[in-house]
Amino acid sequence: MVYLGFFLLGLLCLAVATSVLPLLPAACGRPEPLSALVTFCGLRLDPLPGALLVLLLGLVTDIYSGVFSGLYPIVYLGLFCLFKLCSPHLLVESPFLVLPVAAASALAVNGGLYLFHLVLAADSLFAWSWLATGLQAAVVGLLAIPLFRILDRLLVIGRPKGRNTLRP
């Protein structure tokens, strides 16, 4: 049940990212809050259901984006696996530690997408700007702090009574 809530929240993040956030001025960046959700899944959720959730969110994002099929699921699953491998060494319990991890996650997603575009279609490459990408990563990091708190609460509420810890 908790994974259904995460999936619906991911759909809400995707809807906000594609409909509301493009209306913001360019100085605010174009954040992608779904990368913060993928970061949370990699740090806090069980491996198999978390990977399935990330795969589904990647497929839905792939439908919205209209770029090469399968690009977002590959990047999101790679990021999820990276955080699963690093999560025993990352104790991201403090809100101040969430910011750099989520910002690095947004940079990894943008870098992965750019690399795949570079390999698959070098003639139709989109422009890479460190300023815009850094600003987007900073905004995602700031958005991740309240998002992680909401997701932590949802995770605690949705867990069975015997499993009341945040880490599986």
Secondary structure, DSSP 8 states (H G I E B T S, - for coil): -HHHHHHHHHHHHHHHHHHTGGGS-GGG----HHHHHHHHHHHHS-HHHHHHHHHHHHHHHHHHH-SSTTHHHHHHHHHHHHHHHHTTT----SHHHHHHHHHHHHHHHHHHHHHHHHHH-GGG-----HHHHHHHHHHHHHHHHHHHHHHHHHHHHHS-TT--SS--
